[in-house]
Amino acid sequence: MKDLFDKIRDNRGPIGMHAKESHGYFTFPKLEGDISPRMIFRGKERLNWSLNNYLGLANHPEVRKADADSAAQYGFAAPMGARMMSGNSDLHEQLEKELSDFVHKEDTILCNFGYQAMVSAIDCLVDRHDVIVYDAESHACILDGVRLHMGKRYVYKHNDIADCEKQLERATKLAETTGGSILLITEGVFGMRGDQGRLKEITELKKKYRFRLFVDDAHGIGTMGAKGGGTGEEQNCQDGIDIYFGTFAKSFALIGGFISSEKQIVEYLRYNMRSQIFAKSLPLPLVVGALKRLELMRNKPELKENLWKITHALQDGLKKAGFEIGVTNSPVTPVFMNGSIPEATNLIYDLRENFNIFCSMVVYPVVPKGMIILRLIPTAVHTMPDVTYTIDAFSKIVGKLRSGQYMAEKIASF
């Protein structure tokens, strides 16, 4: 028998094992100053491509005023208690109504945290007789929700419709024996590689199979679709999405999330979703802030237009410069390179210290060994000079990478 703490000390986890060397720089970095394309990291201003502030709302003057005024009026304690017991308000219900209209669904439930909401919703919707089918590259919140499922689950190859159908066939056979149902879960926009989920084709499978579709559109709400209503709107299949999830942590530049569906389904979630029944209500300043952000999304289309202007310039420029950005068809912009973890850390150090560019690095175990992804998140408040400078800097660092200048023994050379 082993002591729990001894076990933890012996196995810090695949990322935690590097905590001593990486903490404060590669992990848990501190970005200071106003949320914007230029922020302070370790005392120096950096061009920042690592914030999901897609529409630039974090520092919009109307948003800052709404946030400040509502905090002064209500404080962050109100309403006190869980929604079901004592924490409901007209403003919560107004936000739910406006979100329902925005994503073309009958009703909506507000959620305190996006990650928590997805995990809890999956747990609430299915029982041990039901079958889950899900995309292999689903976000961790989906994977954690699926882990809670006491029944069977089948995973299909990422965005592979043929394999998705194969898993639906298996799920159908099993559900017929258990008397259960099928829930298919995927994403509107996959946050790592930036490709859209093949929602239109998945909804077409409903003609052959009986299932309900749950879409996590965290990166799609506000960025995709003619009016920013999400990836279902973009692909003209919103009606085929049975349960729609959006977060406030990306385009809204806030915290919280929501789930929209048919009125009876939302009512069921409202009375059975444990993470909301037993948690304090979303504070009123966050509700008022979300209402203001939603108002700007609806009334200022230039925000999304400028986001896509910057996105196209960045992605087209990277491709023209010879970079591999995969199959992204969203603002998420991954830049794929080949190299070891030591090379990746040296590259990022060079990028931050000598080029003053801050972006996220993704390496093993998140991606296969030998792969480096630098993930750029363009926003409506980046500029064309930001794009030009970044592409030029990337061209220089990739040259160093290919020539071996980032090998561990050569780190002192730059």
N, C-alpha and C positions, 0 to 999 in steps of 0.2 A: 504494500500500500504506500502511495506517495502523497505527501502534503501538497495541497492545491497550489500554494505559493511557490513551492519548489518546482512543480511542474511548469508554472508560468516562467520562472526564472530560467529554466532550461530550454524553453521554446518560446522565443519572443515573437514568432510569426514571420512571414516572408518579408514584410516591410519593416516591422518593428526591430528586426535583428540589425538593421542599419541605423537605428535611431540616434545612436551616439554621434555618428559621423554626419548625419543629414539634418538633424533637428535645428530649425531656425533658418535654414537656407534652402535645402531641397524639399523638406517637409516642414509644415507649420511656419512658413515665412510670414513676416509681418509687413503688410503694405499699408502705408500711412498717407493721410491727406484725403481730400475729397475724392469720391468715387469717379474716376475719369480715365481717359487714355494715358494720362501721366500722373504717376503716384510715386511716393518716396519709398525706397527699399534700402535699408541700411545706410540712411543718410544721403542717398543720391536719387535724383529723379530718373525714373525709368519709363520707357514707352511700354504700356501695359496691354497685353493681349490675353489676359487670363480671367476676366470678369464676365459673367453671363448677363451683363447689363445691355442686352441687345438693342433696346430702343432708346438708350441713354436717359431713362427716366429717373435714375437714382439721384441725379443732381438737377433735374428740371426744376426751375423756380416755382412753378405751380405745385409740384409735388412736395418740394421742401416746405412750402408755406402750409399746405394741407396737413403734412405730418406734424409740423410745429404747432399749428393751431389746435389740432385734435388732441395732441398730447397735453397741451395746456388746458383744454376744456374738460377732458375725461380722465387724464392720467392713465397709467397702464394697468391699474387694478380692475377697472370697469370693462365689462360687467363681471361681477365676482361669481364664481361657480361654473359648473358645467352647463352647457346649453339646455339640456333636458330639465335640470333642476332649478336654476336661477340665473343662467347666463345668456338668455336670449334677448334680442332687441330688434326694433324696427330696422335698424341699419344693417344688421346681419341678414335679415330677410330681404332687404332691398338689394344687397350685394348678390345674394343668391339668385334673385329674379333677373338682375341685369346680366349676370354671367350666363344664365340659362338662355337668354335671348341672344347673347353674343355667340354661343356655340350651338345654337339651334337645337336645344333639348328642352324637355318639359319642366324639369326641376333640377335643383343643385343642392348639395350639402357642402358647407364650408368645412375645412379640415385645418388643424393647427400646424401640421408639418406635412410636406409632400411625401417624404420617405415613409413616415409613420402611417400616413393615410393609405398608401398603396399596400403595405404589408397587412394592415388591419382590414382593408376592404376585401382582399383575396380571402383572408381567413373567414370573413363574415359571409361571403357570397357562396362558398362551396362547402359541402360536407364530405364524409368519407365515401359516399356512394358516387360522387361526381369525379369527373376526369378533367385535368388541366392540360392544355396543349400550349406551348410557349416557344418563342424564338430563342435560339441558343445565345444570342448576344444581348439579351435583355438586361436592363439595369439591375444593380444589386438589390434595389428595393423590391423588384419583382421576384428575383431569385429567393430572397428571404421570405417573401409571402408564400411562394410555392413550397418552401421547406416546411411551413406550418401546416400544409395541406395533408390531411390524414389519408387521403385516397391516392389514386394513381395519377402520375403525370408523364407526359411524353414531350420531349424536346425535339424541335425540328431545326435543321441547318439554317443558318442565318439567311433570311429573305429568300429561301428556297421554296417556291410554291409547290413544286412537285413533292418535296419531302414533307411540307406542311400537310398536303393532302394525304400522304401516306400515314402520317400520325393521326389525322382525323379519322381515317379508316379504322385504325387500331382502337382509337378512343371510342368510336361508334360501337364497335363490337363489344367492348368492355362495358360501356354504359348500358347497352341492351341487356346485359346479364345482371348488372347491379341495380338497374332501375334508376340510375343517376342521370346527370346532365353533363354537357361539355362546355367549358369556358376556355376560349382561346385568348391568349394575352400577347400583345406585341407593343411596339413603340411607334409613334408617329415619326419622330426623328431620333436616330440613334446617336447619343451624345459623344461617342468616341470617334466614330468614323464619319458622321454627318450624313449618312444616307437615310432616305426616307423608308419607313416600313411600307411594304407593298399592300397597302390597305385596300385599294380598289380591287386587286386580284383576290385578296382574302375574302372580301365581302361577296364576290362572285361565287365563292365556294359554298355559300349558304344555299345556293340552288340545288346542291347535291347532298349537303350534310347539315344536320341540325345542331347548331352551336350558337353561343353568344360571344360577341367580340368586345374585349376590354382593351382600350388603347391608352397607353401612357404617352401623353403629348407634351411633356414638360418643355422640350425645346421647340415645339411647334406652335404653341399658343402665342399669339402676338407677332410671330415671324412668318408664318406660312398662311396661304390663302389670300384671296383678293382683299379681304377686309381684316386679315389677321386672326380669323376664327380657327386656325389650326390646319393640320395636315389633312384631315378629312375634307375640309373645305377646299384645300389645294388640289386634292385628287377627285373632288366632286363625288364623295361617297360618305359624307357625314351621317346621312340617314342610316347607313349600314353599320355604324359604330353604335353598339348597344350601351356601353358604359364608357364615358369619356373622362379622362383624368387630366387636370392641368395644375401646374404649380405656380406660386407667386415668386419663386426664387430665381426666375430667369428674366423674361421680358418685363415682369412687373417690378423687378428690383425691390422685392419685399420678402416676406416670409409667410408661409402657409400654403394652402392649396385647396382644390375643390374637385368634386366628382359630380358629373351631370348624367342624367339618364331619364327614363320614363318616371312619371310621378310616383307610381307605386314602388318602383325599385329604390328610388331615393328615400321614400318614407321607410322602407325596410332598413336601409342603411342607417337612417337617422335613429331608429329605435333598436338597432342590433349591433352597430359598429362600436366595439368596445373602446377603441382608442379615442372616440369622441364622447361616448356616454360618460366615461370615467375621467375625462380630462377637462381642465379649465377652458372656458370659452375663449375664442380668439379675441384679444383686447381690442377695444373700440378704436384706438388710434390706427391699428393695422387695418381694420375694416374700412374706416374712412379713407385711409391711404390707398387701399385697393380700389375703392370707388373712384377716386381722382385719377388713378393710373388707367383704369378702364375707360373713363371718359376721354382721356387723351388718346388712347389707342383708337377709339371710335372717331374722334373729331380731328385728329392730326395725322392723316395718312402719310404726310411727308416724313414722319419718323421712320416708318417701315421702308419707305422709298429710299431714304438715305442709307439705312442699314444695308439694303440690297445693292445700292450703288457702290458702297465700300466693299461688300462681299464679292461682287463680280470683279472689281478692280484687283482685289487681293488674290482671288483664286485664278483669274485669267493671267495675272502677272506672274504668279508662281509657276503655273504650267508653261508659260512662254519662256521662263528662265530655266526650264528643265526639271522642275521639282515634281515628284509624285505626290498627288493629293488624294488618290483613291477615287471613290465613286460618290463623293459628297454631292448632294443636291440640296443643301441647306446652308445657312451661315457657318455652321461648324466646319472648321478648316484644318484637317490634319495634314501634316507634312511628314512623309515617311522617309526614313533614312536607315542605313545599315551600320551597326556598330555595337560594341560591347557596353556594358553598364559603366565601367570606368570612362570609356570614351564619351558616353552620354553626359556624365556628370561634368567632365572637363569642358565639353562643348557648351553646356548650360552656363557654367561659370564664366566662360569667355563671353558668351552672349550678354550676360547680365553686367559683368564688370567692365568690359571693353567696348561693347556696343550699346549698353544701357537699354536693353530690351528684356522685358520680363514676359515669359510665356511658360506654359505647363509642359512638362516632360513626362512621357509615358514609356516605361520599359518593363522588362520581365519582373514579376510574373503576370502583369496585366496583359502583356502582349508576348508573343514567342521570343525566345532568346535570339539575340542578334538583330532585333528590330528596335528602332528608336522612333517614337512619334512625338513631334512637337505640335501641340494643339493650339491653334489660334482662334480666338473668338472675336470677330469683328463686331463693331457696334455702330449705331447711328451717329455717335459723336467722335469717331475716328475721322481722320482727314486723308486726302489723297497723298500729301507729303509723308504721312505716317506709313502708308502702304509702300510708297517708293523706297523709303529708307529701310524698311523691314526686308523687302525683297533683296535689296543690295547687300544688306548685312547677312542674310541667309546664304547668298551666293558666296560670300567670303568664308563663312564657317563651314559650308559643305566642302569647299576646296581644302580646308585644313583637315577635315575629317577624312577625306579620301587620301590625302597625302600622309596620313598617320600622325599628324601633329597632336592629336588628342590621346595618343597612347599614354598609359599611366606614367611611364618613365620620362615622358617629354612634357609633363604638365608645367614644369618651371619655365618653359621656353616662351610662354606668352604672358 
